[in-house]
Amino acid sequence: MTPRFILVRHLLILAFIYAYSISTHAADTLQVIVIGAHPDDCDICAGGTAIQWAKMGHQVKFLSLTNGDAGHQSMGGGALARRRRAESQEVARRLGIAEYEVLDNHDGELVPSLEVRKQVIKAIREWKADVVILPRPNDYHPDHRNTGLVVQDAAYMVIVPNVVTEVPPLKKNPVFLYCRDRFSKPNPFSPDIAVDIDAVYDQKTYALDAHQSQFYEWLPWTAHRLDEVPSDPVERLNWLGKIRKRTITEEIRHSLTRWYGPERGPWTSQAEAFEICEYGNQPTVTEIHELFPMLPNPAGNIAGITALSATDIVIDGHLREAFYDKAPPLFLQNSLDPDDLVPSTYQSFAQVGYDKKYLYIAFTCFDTDIYSTFTKRDQRLWEQEVVEVFIDTDDNPNDYVELEVSPANILYDSWIDDPRNITSETADFNLDDIHTAVQVFGTLNERNDQDRKWTVEMAIPLTELSSGGTMDIREWRINLYRINNDAYGPRLMAYSPTGGSFHQPDKFTSILIDPASEEEWRPLFNGQDLKDWRVKIRGYELDDNYAGTFGVQDGAMTVSYDEYEGDYNSRFGHIFYKEPFSYYRIKVEYRFRGNQVSGGPGWAFRNSGIMLHCQDPESMKTEQDFPVSIEAQLLGGNGKDPRSTMNLCTPGTNVVMNGELITTHCLNSGSETFHGDGWVTAEALVLGDSIIRHFVNGEQVIEYGSPQYGGGNVSPADPGFSPGTPLAKGYISLQSESHPIEFRRVELLNLEGCMDPEAINYKSYYIKSKPGDCRY
């Protein structure tokens, strides 16, 4: 069955399903109205969320304040307005929402007049809205700005009886939410709520497809890309789905993790985000879950902290190591009122890990005004802005260590003997081997500008903490705090809220080391022989390890050309692990050594690679130079020039970056250059045919996605797949490209397995479910 036929069949099914719309009102039905300036604005802002509301039985209305009669290059006026209105009705049908109303105000002429305000008040009241979604009043288009202003002006008036008297006022002010936008002045968008729309993104795209005049004519024309629009309806729909994808920003990613948890939030591909407007009802956390029932049910306060094994952490405050990609964020709540949502501009979370020597605690604190003037250790840091950690290591709940770090990286450490009698002498206690670092994303102590966040890293020595207590951190109790002391945001935040003073040991929570989170890395290379590996060298049959190209010496897998006869002669080689993988992390330590063999191409100087998603070595032709694969290219420096490593190369493949298909054969990463013969740690995160990330010494250096067959740079090759076919799994191989190299610590963490928590082999870090693997 061809992909084209599958897509056509899929659309026919969608057309049948989406034609159904909910018409009944239940007593607990939510009433949602999304207000935009033009037909299509509501769909872009909240189409995916609207689908989910509608499927759950709630009533959603889209309202366009103008008729769209100016937005086209070759038609306008009444004819265009009628076309835009007809398209909007088809959108409503495809989304499954209750209503899509288009008012007759002229496109490009909208002003926040009293007349338009009354139209908005009337519409909100008639819909009996619980939620009103609107654009922010800062945007490139005057209609968008004025829509934001006029809905803001209506926000309070919807409950005033003597205004627009022909429609009864609402008894309760709705929650008003801003749509996401990209504008940062005078203030950036703040994603207080984020909704995962991965499961309905195709349906949202299918709905947008109904706006033919907008997405296939007017917008491409304004962008000078009209010639890129496919003529075939199916290809055009695929094209629309690609160009309308939106990047998940760091702030939205944190919001997704806040609402969906660490198991789902970090992996969401498409989302819609909303900022709580300061006008209208201010929802609590509980009310947000009621208004957004598609969000997972709140789990309440987490019972404990899951500490993960942390290695190769550099205490510099940057939080760039791979550890921070996997350690679950522990969000701090409003300590005085946990049901009062911490706005995303002041959201804070911690990440915790450990090794044999240190307990690692990192904080990420969003903050629009970062402030602390203290300059000496053990000053009264809590009087300004600070993060705090309280740790109890023994059976006595009244004695514990208090640690504080300010945005200026000033440390306060003390030993509390009695939380009811804290004296200045408690600060005489100092940890000798503690390491802290802070990065400020903004300007410290510049009170008139707008900052973004500050991050803290702490390495806390286990032996010094355990003096008089226990070294088993599973028996420790802990709490995490932040004090915000500017004019904005909540002042006191805590992982386990205290309701007042932080010095409440009964609120401390246990450090839980979840066995399901302990990573089981599998060595692919045993350091002794090439068992489980297969060699393929150009010009030779599979398993012919010509002239001992691949060998083992001193615990490392080696690539050597000492026994070669004559020049290299393009005898490119690859050594394949025996089985394929799909979702995994691969970690390799490598180093180049010696001189390039005679006859090796110039580009292959200190050049090798980790080949991901390789074709089966059995399918390679005798004279084939490279396997069809995704290459994480390993490069060494020449002693003077910059030369990044863990670059991307695509033999026989293509990938997608930032929504664009990449056909360039190689792209440089953002890594530093490694001259000489030192060992380098290279790692790749591979998530099937979705995301691939490269890391060097724990720091991410490049990201891309959608690996697929296509492109050239392989000769001769016939993988048996047409260009564009997703590449979701394959073999792993290491290269011999004419320069001697050594590999050690070749190991893999499988991310595909049993995801049923009831199973004995459940792992919390699995990303792809494989139910057949579960054991009970």
WOPE-V921365 format. One record per helix or strand. SS is the DSSP state (alpha for helix, beta for strand). FROM is the first residue (numbers start at 1). TO is the last residue. If there is no record, write none. Layout:
ss=SS from=FROM to=TO
ss=SS from=FROM to=TO
This chain:
ss=alpha from=3 to=18
ss=beta from=31 to=36
ss=alpha from=41 to=55
ss=beta from=59 to=66
ss=alpha from=77 to=95
ss=beta from=99 to=105
ss=alpha from=114 to=127
ss=beta from=131 to=134
ss=alpha from=142 to=157
ss=beta from=175 to=179
ss=beta from=193 to=196
ss=alpha from=198 to=208
ss=alpha from=212 to=222
ss=alpha from=226 to=228
ss=alpha from=233 to=243
ss=alpha from=250 to=260
ss=alpha from=265 to=267
ss=beta from=271 to=280
ss=alpha from=285 to=291
ss=beta from=304 to=306
ss=beta from=308 to=309
ss=alpha from=323 to=326
ss=beta from=330 to=331
ss=beta from=333 to=334
ss=alpha from=344 to=346
ss=beta from=348 to=354
ss=beta from=358 to=366
ss=alpha from=381 to=383
ss=beta from=386 to=392
ss=beta from=400 to=406
ss=beta from=411 to=416
ss=alpha from=424 to=428
ss=beta from=435 to=441
ss=beta from=453 to=461
ss=alpha from=462 to=465
ss=alpha from=473 to=475
ss=beta from=477 to=483
ss=beta from=492 to=494
ss=alpha from=505 to=507
ss=beta from=509 to=512
ss=alpha from=515 to=517
ss=beta from=522 to=523
ss=beta from=533 to=537
ss=alpha from=546 to=548
ss=beta from=550 to=553
ss=beta from=556 to=559
ss=beta from=573 to=577
ss=beta from=581 to=581
ss=beta from=583 to=596
ss=alpha from=602 to=604
ss=beta from=607 to=614
ss=alpha from=617 to=619
ss=beta from=630 to=635
ss=beta from=647 to=649
ss=beta from=653 to=657
ss=beta from=660 to=662
ss=beta from=666 to=667
ss=beta from=680 to=687
ss=beta from=691 to=696
ss=beta from=699 to=709
ss=beta from=726 to=726
ss=beta from=730 to=736
ss=beta from=739 to=750
ss=beta from=752 to=753
ss=beta from=768 to=769
ss=alpha from=771 to=773
